[in-house]
Amino acid sequence: MEARMKSRANPDVTTAIQHLYKAIHAGGVDPRVLDLVHLRASQINGCSPCVFAGVAAARKHGESDERLHNVAAWRETPFFTEAERAALALTEAATRIQDGAPGVTDEIWDAAVAHFDEAQLSAINLEIALTNFFNRINRTIREQAGTTW
């Protein structure tokens, strides 16, 4: 499979995305939590370049292979904190919005609120949305794994 587009460069889009990332990282969330959020949404959406880039970024932030290999099965492992579990549950619920999905229930939201303040929740929600944005673009243009941006 080959990518459908060779260039993704649009200076206005690049600038807008840089501003979104700046807002996300100003939210006070541990970068490793944001990496887990990005990785889990990308796994759900089957976005191989984002999974690849997400693992690389998480490793740069000191994430262990043990935890990275278990993000897809986070509920069944002892490797994640309660705050990380709340962020992962929020990620899954906000990403799986197909017909009939319950979305973010009050229980999921309340668990996230118990661990993150409003600025942090805003950053996590923006990370989820931006990851889903990239996942959809990458799936559409058939971006290949192995690319880092």
C-alpha positions as a Markdown table, in Angstrom:
| # | Residue | x | y | z |
|---|---|---|---|---|
| 1 | Met | 0.0 | 0.0 | 0.0 |
| 2 | Glu | 1.3 | 3.4 | -0.9 |
| 3 | Ala | 0.4 | 6.8 | 0.5 |
| 4 | Arg | -2.0 | 8.7 | -1.7 |
| 5 | Met | -0.4 | 12.1 | -1.1 |
| 6 | Lys | 3.3 | 13.0 | -1.1 |
| 7 | Ser | 3.0 | 16.3 | 0.6 |
| 8 | Arg | 0.9 | 17.4 | 3.6 |
| 9 | Ala | 2.4 | 20.9 | 3.8 |
| 10 | Asn | 0.0 | 23.7 | 4.0 |
| 11 | Pro | 1.5 | 26.5 | 6.1 |
| 12 | Asp | -1.8 | 27.7 | 7.5 |
| 13 | Val | -2.8 | 24.2 | 8.7 |
| 14 | Thr | 0.7 | 23.6 | 10.1 |
| 15 | Thr | 0.5 | 26.9 | 12.1 |
| 16 | Ala | -3.0 | 26.0 | 13.4 |
| 17 | Ile | -1.8 | 22.6 | 14.5 |
| 18 | Gln | 1.2 | 24.1 | 16.2 |
| 19 | His | -1.1 | 26.4 | 18.2 |
| 20 | Leu | -3.3 | 23.4 | 19.2 |
| 21 | Tyr | -0.3 | 21.5 | 20.4 |
| 22 | Lys | 0.9 | 24.5 | 22.4 |
| 23 | Ala | -2.6 | 24.7 | 24.0 |
| 24 | Ile | -2.5 | 21.0 | 24.8 |
| 25 | His | 0.9 | 21.1 | 26.4 |
| 26 | Ala | 0.0 | 24.3 | 28.4 |
| 27 | Gly | -2.8 | 22.3 | 30.1 |
| 28 | Gly | -0.5 | 20.8 | 32.8 |
| 29 | Val | -1.0 | 17.2 | 31.9 |
| 30 | Asp | 2.0 | 14.8 | 32.3 |
| 31 | Pro | 3.3 | 14.3 | 28.7 |
| 32 | Arg | 3.2 | 10.5 | 29.3 |
| 33 | Val | -0.5 | 10.6 | 29.9 |
| 34 | Leu | -1.0 | 12.5 | 26.7 |
| 35 | Asp | 1.2 | 9.9 | 25.0 |
| 36 | Leu | -1.0 | 7.1 | 26.3 |
| 37 | Val | -4.1 | 9.0 | 25.1 |
| 38 | His | -2.7 | 9.5 | 21.7 |
| 39 | Leu | -1.6 | 5.8 | 21.4 |
| 40 | Arg | -4.9 | 4.4 | 22.6 |
| 41 | Ala | -7.0 | 6.5 | 20.2 |
| 42 | Ser | -4.7 | 5.6 | 17.4 |
| 43 | Gln | -4.9 | 1.9 | 18.2 |
| 44 | Ile | -8.7 | 2.0 | 18.2 |
| 45 | Asn | -8.7 | 3.8 | 14.8 |
| 46 | Gly | -6.1 | 1.5 | 13.3 |
| 47 | Cys | -3.8 | 4.4 | 12.4 |
| 48 | Ser | -0.4 | 2.8 | 12.0 |
| 49 | Pro | 1.6 | 6.0 | 11.5 |
| 50 | Cys | 0.2 | 7.5 | 14.6 |
| 51 | Val | 0.8 | 4.3 | 16.6 |
| 52 | Phe | 4.4 | 4.3 | 15.4 |
| 53 | Ala | 4.9 | 8.0 | 16.1 |
| 54 | Gly | 3.0 | 7.7 | 19.5 |
| 55 | Val | 5.3 | 4.9 | 20.7 |
| 56 | Ala | 8.4 | 6.8 | 19.6 |
| 57 | Ala | 7.2 | 9.9 | 21.4 |
| 58 | Ala | 6.3 | 7.9 | 24.6 |
| 59 | Arg | 9.7 | 6.3 | 24.6 |
| 60 | Lys | 11.3 | 9.8 | 24.4 |
| 61 | His | 9.3 | 10.7 | 27.5 |
| 62 | Gly | 10.6 | 7.7 | 29.4 |
| 63 | Glu | 7.7 | 5.3 | 28.9 |
| 64 | Ser | 8.6 | 1.6 | 29.3 |
| 65 | Asp | 8.1 | -1.1 | 26.7 |
| 66 | Glu | 6.1 | -3.0 | 29.3 |
| 67 | Arg | 3.5 | -0.3 | 29.5 |
| 68 | Leu | 3.5 | 0.5 | 25.8 |
| 69 | His | 2.8 | -3.2 | 25.0 |
| 70 | Asn | -0.1 | -3.2 | 27.3 |
| 71 | Val | -2.0 | 0.0 | 26.4 |
| 72 | Ala | -4.5 | -2.0 | 24.3 |
| 73 | Ala | -5.2 | -4.2 | 27.3 |
| 74 | Trp | -4.9 | -1.5 | 30.0 |
| 75 | Arg | -8.0 | -2.7 | 31.9 |
| 76 | Glu | -6.5 | -6.1 | 32.5 |
| 77 | Thr | -3.0 | -5.0 | 33.6 |
| 78 | Pro | -1.6 | -3.6 | 36.8 |
| 79 | Phe | 0.7 | -1.1 | 35.0 |
| 80 | Phe | -1.4 | 2.0 | 34.9 |
| 81 | Thr | -2.4 | 4.5 | 37.7 |
| 82 | Glu | -6.0 | 5.4 | 38.4 |
| 83 | Ala | -5.5 | 8.8 | 36.7 |
| 84 | Glu | -4.1 | 7.1 | 33.6 |
| 85 | Arg | -7.0 | 4.6 | 33.6 |
| 86 | Ala | -9.5 | 7.5 | 33.8 |
| 87 | Ala | -7.7 | 9.2 | 30.8 |
| 88 | Leu | -7.7 | 6.0 | 28.8 |
| 89 | Ala | -11.4 | 5.3 | 29.5 |
| 90 | Leu | -12.2 | 8.9 | 28.5 |
| 91 | Thr | -10.2 | 8.4 | 25.3 |
| 92 | Glu | -12.0 | 5.2 | 24.4 |
| 93 | Ala | -15.4 | 6.6 | 25.0 |
| 94 | Ala | -14.7 | 9.9 | 23.1 |
| 95 | Thr | -13.1 | 8.0 | 20.2 |
| 96 | Arg | -15.8 | 5.3 | 19.8 |
| 97 | Ile | -18.7 | 7.4 | 18.7 |
| 98 | Gln | -20.2 | 5.1 | 16.1 |
| 99 | Asp | -23.9 | 4.5 | 15.9 |
| 100 | Gly | -25.3 | 3.3 | 19.2 |
| 101 | Ala | -22.1 | 3.8 | 21.2 |
| 102 | Pro | -22.9 | 5.3 | 24.6 |
| 103 | Gly | -20.1 | 7.9 | 24.3 |
| 104 | Val | -18.7 | 9.6 | 27.4 |
| 105 | Thr | -21.0 | 8.5 | 30.2 |
| 106 | Asp | -21.3 | 10.4 | 33.5 |
| 107 | Glu | -19.4 | 7.6 | 35.2 |
| 108 | Ile | -16.4 | 8.0 | 32.8 |
| 109 | Trp | -16.5 | 11.8 | 33.0 |
| 110 | Asp | -16.7 | 11.7 | 36.8 |
| 111 | Ala | -13.7 | 9.4 | 37.0 |
| 112 | Ala | -11.7 | 11.8 | 34.9 |
| 113 | Val | -12.8 | 14.8 | 37.0 |
| 114 | Ala | -11.6 | 13.0 | 40.1 |
| 115 | His | -8.0 | 13.1 | 38.7 |
| 116 | Phe | -7.8 | 16.1 | 36.5 |
| 117 | Asp | -8.7 | 19.8 | 36.8 |
| 118 | Glu | -10.5 | 21.7 | 34.1 |
| 119 | Ala | -7.4 | 22.9 | 32.3 |
| 120 | Gln | -6.1 | 19.3 | 32.3 |
| 121 | Leu | -9.4 | 17.9 | 31.1 |
| 122 | Ser | -9.5 | 20.5 | 28.3 |
| 123 | Ala | -6.0 | 19.5 | 27.3 |
| 124 | Ile | -6.8 | 15.8 | 27.3 |
| 125 | Asn | -10.0 | 16.3 | 25.3 |
| 126 | Leu | -8.1 | 18.4 | 22.8 |
| 127 | Glu | -5.4 | 15.6 | 22.5 |
| 128 | Ile | -8.2 | 13.1 | 21.9 |
| 129 | Ala | -9.8 | 15.2 | 19.3 |
| 130 | Leu | -6.5 | 16.1 | 17.5 |
| 131 | Thr | -5.4 | 12.5 | 17.5 |
| 132 | Asn | -8.8 | 11.4 | 16.0 |
| 133 | Phe | -8.3 | 14.2 | 13.4 |
| 134 | Phe | -4.9 | 12.9 | 12.4 |
| 135 | Asn | -6.1 | 9.3 | 12.5 |
| 136 | Arg | -8.8 | 10.1 | 10.0 |
| 137 | Ile | -6.5 | 12.1 | 7.7 |
| 138 | Asn | -3.9 | 9.4 | 7.8 |
| 139 | Arg | -6.4 | 6.6 | 7.0 |
| 140 | Thr | -7.8 | 8.6 | 4.1 |
| 141 | Ile | -4.5 | 9.4 | 2.5 |
| 142 | Arg | -3.0 | 6.0 | 3.5 |
| 143 | Glu | 0.0 | 7.5 | 5.3 |
| 144 | Gln | 2.5 | 4.8 | 6.1 |
| 145 | Ala | 3.9 | 3.8 | 9.4 |
| 146 | Gly | 7.5 | 4.7 | 9.9 |
| 147 | Thr | 6.9 | 8.4 | 9.4 |
| 148 | Thr | 7.6 | 10.8 | 12.2 |
| 149 | Trp | 6.7 | 14.4 | 11.9 |
